[in-house]
Amino acid sequence: MQTSIPLQSLSHPDIAEANEILRTCVHCGFCMATCPTYQLLGSELDSPRGRIYLIKEMLETEQASDKTRLHLDRCLTCRSC
């Protein structure tokens, strides 16, 4: 995945690490079958792939919307993906 996170943000080690993780996702969709919140709710934004897009948007714009918070908070961090 291509990202455009501001350079000043990339100087922070955690954001740089997140950028590298985002860039490795090819959005194949295999993770969606193992995500319990996606299975229950059926919303793309409640899938690992949807959350990756939300995190990417949050890092690029340097702000988190209420929509982003809602879908990230629903993640169980079960690491099934």
Backbone as numpy.savetxt, mean C-alpha at the origin, in Angstrom:
# Nx Ny Nz CAx CAy CAz Cx Cy Cz
6.49 -1.29 -9.95 5.66 -0.12 -9.95 6.55 1.12 -9.95
6.15 2.08 -10.71 6.89 3.34 -10.76 6.37 4.27 -9.66
7.27 4.94 -8.98 6.89 5.89 -7.94 7.48 7.25 -8.23
6.88 8.28 -7.65 7.43 9.64 -7.76 7.35 10.33 -6.40
8.02 9.74 -5.45 8.09 10.27 -4.09 9.09 11.43 -4.09
8.72 12.56 -3.46 9.64 13.70 -3.43 11.02 13.33 -2.89
12.06 13.89 -3.50 13.44 13.55 -3.12 13.74 13.83 -1.65
13.18 14.93 -1.12 13.45 15.23 0.29 12.85 14.15 1.20
11.76 13.53 0.80 11.17 12.45 1.59 12.02 11.19 1.51
12.61 10.94 0.35 13.42 9.73 0.17 14.68 9.74 1.01
15.05 10.89 1.56 16.23 10.93 2.43 15.95 10.26 3.78
14.67 10.08 4.12 14.31 9.38 5.36 14.42 7.88 5.10
15.16 7.14 5.92 15.40 5.71 5.67 14.12 4.88 5.56
13.12 5.16 6.37 11.89 4.37 6.33 11.13 4.60 5.02
11.12 5.82 4.55 10.44 6.13 3.29 11.22 5.54 2.12
12.52 5.60 2.18 13.34 4.98 1.13 13.09 3.48 1.07
12.97 2.85 2.23 12.68 1.40 2.27 11.30 1.12 1.70
10.31 1.94 2.07 8.96 1.77 1.53 8.96 1.93 0.02
9.73 2.86 -0.49 9.83 3.08 -1.93 10.37 1.83 -2.63
11.39 1.22 -2.05 11.94 0.00 -2.64 10.92 -1.13 -2.65
10.17 -1.25 -1.57 9.14 -2.30 -1.49 8.06 -2.04 -2.54
7.60 -0.79 -2.65 6.58 -0.44 -3.64 7.05 -0.78 -5.05
8.31 -0.52 -5.34 8.83 -0.73 -6.69 8.95 -2.21 -7.04
8.95 -3.11 -6.05 9.06 -4.53 -6.35 7.71 -5.17 -6.68
6.61 -4.53 -6.33 5.29 -5.09 -6.59 4.96 -4.96 -8.08
4.56 -6.08 -8.68 4.18 -6.07 -10.10 2.66 -6.19 -10.28
1.93 -6.13 -9.19 0.47 -6.17 -9.19 -0.10 -7.38 -9.92
0.47 -8.54 -9.61 0.02 -9.78 -10.24 -1.33 -10.23 -9.69
-1.66 -9.84 -8.45 -2.94 -10.19 -7.85 -2.95 -11.48 -7.05
-1.83 -12.21 -7.01 -1.80 -13.46 -6.26 -2.07 -13.25 -4.77
-1.72 -12.11 -4.24 -1.92 -11.84 -2.81 -3.39 -11.67 -2.44
-4.21 -11.33 -3.42 -5.61 -11.03 -3.12 -6.37 -12.25 -2.63
-6.01 -13.42 -3.11 -6.71 -14.64 -2.71 -6.44 -15.02 -1.26
-5.37 -14.49 -0.67 -5.01 -14.85 0.70 -5.36 -13.77 1.71
-5.90 -12.65 1.26 -6.19 -11.51 2.15 -7.58 -11.66 2.77
-7.67 -11.81 4.10 -8.98 -12.01 4.72 -9.91 -10.79 4.58
-9.39 -9.58 4.65 -10.28 -8.42 4.54 -10.80 -8.28 3.11
-9.98 -8.59 2.13 -10.47 -8.55 0.75 -11.52 -9.63 0.54
-11.28 -10.82 1.07 -12.25 -11.91 0.93 -13.58 -11.55 1.57
-13.55 -10.88 2.70 -14.77 -10.53 3.41 -15.49 -9.35 2.76
-14.73 -8.29 2.41 -15.35 -7.06 1.94 -15.42 -6.94 0.41
-14.53 -7.63 -0.30 -14.55 -7.61 -1.75 -14.14 -6.29 -2.40
-13.56 -5.40 -1.64 -13.15 -4.10 -2.17 -11.66 -4.13 -2.52
-11.33 -3.67 -3.72 -9.93 -3.62 -4.16 -9.07 -2.84 -3.17
-9.61 -1.77 -2.59 -8.83 -0.97 -1.65 -8.58 -1.70 -0.33
-9.32 -2.77 -0.08 -9.09 -3.59 1.10 -8.28 -4.83 0.77
-7.56 -4.78 -0.33 -6.66 -5.86 -0.71 -5.23 -5.36 -0.59
-4.26 -6.25 -0.54 -2.86 -5.79 -0.50 -2.53 -4.88 -1.68
-3.02 -5.23 -2.86 -2.74 -4.42 -4.04 -3.34 -3.01 -3.91
-4.55 -2.93 -3.40 -5.18 -1.62 -3.19 -4.45 -0.80 -2.14
-4.03 -1.46 -1.08 -3.30 -0.75 -0.02 -1.95 -0.25 -0.52
-1.33 -1.01 -1.41 -0.06 -0.55 -1.98 -0.27 0.75 -2.75
-1.35 0.81 -3.52 -1.66 2.05 -4.23 -1.92 3.20 -3.26
-2.64 2.91 -2.17 -2.93 3.96 -1.19 -1.66 4.46 -0.51
-0.76 3.54 -0.17 0.51 3.92 0.47 1.35 4.72 -0.51
1.38 4.30 -1.76 2.11 5.04 -2.79 1.59 6.47 -2.90
0.27 6.61 -2.97 -0.35 7.94 -3.05 0.00 8.78 -1.82
-0.06 8.16 -0.65 0.24 8.86 0.59 1.68 9.36 0.61
2.61 8.53 0.18 4.02 8.93 0.17 4.31 9.99 -0.89
3.63 9.91 -2.02 3.86 10.89 -3.09 3.25 12.25 -2.77
2.10 12.26 -2.12 1.43 13.53 -1.81 1.77 14.05 -0.42
2.40 13.20 0.38 2.78 13.53 1.76 1.58 13.87 2.63
0.44 13.23 2.35 -0.73 13.38 3.19 -1.61 12.13 3.07
-2.29 11.82 4.15 -3.17 10.64 4.17 -4.61 11.11 4.28
-5.43 10.68 3.35 -6.85 11.03 3.38 -7.58 10.12 4.36
-8.82 10.48 4.67 -9.64 9.63 5.52 -9.85 8.26 4.87
-10.00 8.26 3.54 -10.17 7.01 2.80 -8.94 6.12 2.98
-7.76 6.70 2.88 -6.53 5.94 3.05 -6.46 5.36 4.45
-6.74 6.17 5.44 -6.69 5.69 6.83 -7.67 4.53 7.05
-8.88 4.66 6.51 -9.89 3.63 6.69 -9.41 2.28 6.15
-8.92 2.28 4.93 -8.52 1.02 4.31 -7.23 0.45 4.90
-6.32 1.31 5.31 -5.11 0.80 5.96 -5.42 0.27 7.36
-6.35 0.92 8.07 -6.73 0.45 9.40 -7.43 -0.91 9.36
-8.06 -1.23 8.25 -8.75 -2.52 8.14 -7.78 -3.69 7.95
-6.54 -3.40 7.60 -5.55 -4.45 7.41 -5.27 -5.14 8.74
-5.30 -6.45 8.73 -5.07 -7.24 9.96 -3.60 -7.50 10.24
-2.73 -7.08 9.34 -1.30 -7.36 9.41 -1.03 -8.85 9.67
-1.82 -9.69 9.03 -1.64 -11.14 9.18 -0.47 -11.65 8.35
-0.03 -10.86 7.39 1.08 -11.17 6.50 0.82 -12.38 5.59
-0.44 -12.68 5.37 -0.79 -13.77 4.44 -0.40 -13.39 3.02
-0.38 -12.10 2.73 -0.04 -11.67 1.37 1.43 -11.90 1.09
